[in-house]
Amino acid sequence: MTPPSQDQATVAAAAPSPGPASAAAARPMATPAAIAKALTRYRTLAYIVGVVLVTLVLVAVPLKYAADTPQLVQTIGPIHGVLYIVYLLVTFDLATKTRLPFRRAVLVMLAGTIPFVSFIAERSVTREVRARLAASTGADAQG
């Protein structure tokens, strides 16, 4: 007997599909312009969330308990909550565009919950992303 003929579509359909790990590795990193825009959005939100959180913790909460004025907490608390959600989205965007390791991305996201830590995380992430951008730009120029 002769083997059944197989056309290209049948062979392609029977081939195993790449797993999630190989699909992520095959995905190219975003363009330097897209990364720079994502970094600017991240830096802006990191500063804003940091300032609002410091204001909440160092001004509003002490006034609530020392002077029995909960109005600032009732105002600044929800503002921080909404801004923190936007910060999470912007951080996720930057992390996916730069392929930041999962653990690092989660730690950077949590930085918006501890006073002053968002400023430290912002400096660290900015330094790392700018170094990656410089390395990729230098590699593109040489290649």
Contacts in CASP RR format, 6 or more apart in sequence:
PFRMAT RR
TARGET T0000
AUTHOR 0000-0000-0000
METHOD contacts of the structure
MODEL  1
MTPPSQDQATVAAAAPSPGPASAAAARPMATPAAIAKALTRYRTLAYIVG
VVLVTLVLVAVPLKYAADTPQLVQTIGPIHGVLYIVYLLVTFDLATKTRL
PFRRAVLVMLAGTIPFVSFIAERSVTREVRARLAASTGADAQG
18 26 0 8 1.000
29 35 0 8 1.000
29 97 0 8 1.000
29 98 0 8 1.000
29 99 0 8 1.000
29 136 0 8 1.000
30 38 0 8 1.000
30 97 0 8 1.000
30 98 0 8 1.000
32 133 0 8 1.000
32 136 0 8 1.000
32 137 0 8 1.000
34 97 0 8 1.000
35 94 0 8 1.000
35 97 0 8 1.000
35 98 0 8 1.000
35 129 0 8 1.000
35 132 0 8 1.000
35 133 0 8 1.000
36 133 0 8 1.000
38 90 0 8 1.000
38 93 0 8 1.000
38 94 0 8 1.000
38 97 0 8 1.000
38 98 0 8 1.000
39 94 0 8 1.000
39 125 0 8 1.000
39 126 0 8 1.000
39 129 0 8 1.000
39 130 0 8 1.000
41 90 0 8 1.000
41 93 0 8 1.000
41 94 0 8 1.000
42 90 0 8 1.000
42 91 0 8 1.000
42 93 0 8 1.000
42 94 0 8 1.000
42 122 0 8 1.000
42 125 0 8 1.000
43 122 0 8 1.000
43 126 0 8 1.000
45 83 0 8 1.000
45 86 0 8 1.000
45 87 0 8 1.000
45 90 0 8 1.000
45 91 0 8 1.000
46 87 0 8 1.000
46 111 0 8 1.000
46 112 0 8 1.000
46 118 0 8 1.000
46 119 0 8 1.000
46 121 0 8 1.000
46 122 0 8 1.000
46 125 0 8 1.000
47 118 0 8 1.000
47 119 0 8 1.000
47 122 0 8 1.000
48 83 0 8 1.000
48 87 0 8 1.000
49 80 0 8 1.000
49 83 0 8 1.000
49 84 0 8 1.000
49 87 0 8 1.000
49 112 0 8 1.000
49 118 0 8 1.000
50 112 0 8 1.000
50 115 0 8 1.000
50 116 0 8 1.000
50 118 0 8 1.000
50 119 0 8 1.000
52 76 0 8 1.000
52 79 0 8 1.000
52 80 0 8 1.000
52 83 0 8 1.000
53 80 0 8 1.000
53 112 0 8 1.000
53 113 0 8 1.000
53 114 0 8 1.000
53 115 0 8 1.000
53 118 0 8 1.000
54 115 0 8 1.000
54 116 0 8 1.000
55 76 0 8 1.000
56 72 0 8 1.000
56 73 0 8 1.000
56 76 0 8 1.000
56 77 0 8 1.000
56 80 0 8 1.000
57 115 0 8 1.000
58 115 0 8 1.000
59 72 0 8 1.000
60 72 0 8 1.000
60 73 0 8 1.000
60 75 0 8 1.000
60 76 0 8 1.000
60 77 0 8 1.000
61 73 0 8 1.000
63 69 0 8 1.000
63 72 0 8 1.000
63 73 0 8 1.000
64 70 0 8 1.000
64 72 0 8 1.000
64 73 0 8 1.000
84 112 0 8 1.000
84 113 0 8 1.000
87 109 0 8 1.000
87 112 0 8 1.000
87 118 0 8 1.000
88 109 0 8 1.000
91 105 0 8 1.000
91 108 0 8 1.000
91 109 0 8 1.000
92 105 0 8 1.000
92 109 0 8 1.000
94 100 0 8 1.000
94 125 0 8 1.000
94 129 0 8 1.000
95 104 0 8 1.000
95 105 0 8 1.000
95 108 0 8 1.000
98 129 0 8 1.000
98 132 0 8 1.000
100 108 0 8 1.000
100 125 0 8 1.000
107 121 0 8 1.000
108 121 0 8 1.000
108 125 0 8 1.000
111 117 0 8 1.000
111 118 0 8 1.000
111 120 0 8 1.000
111 121 0 8 1.000
111 122 0 8 1.000
112 118 0 8 1.000
112 121 0 8 1.000
END
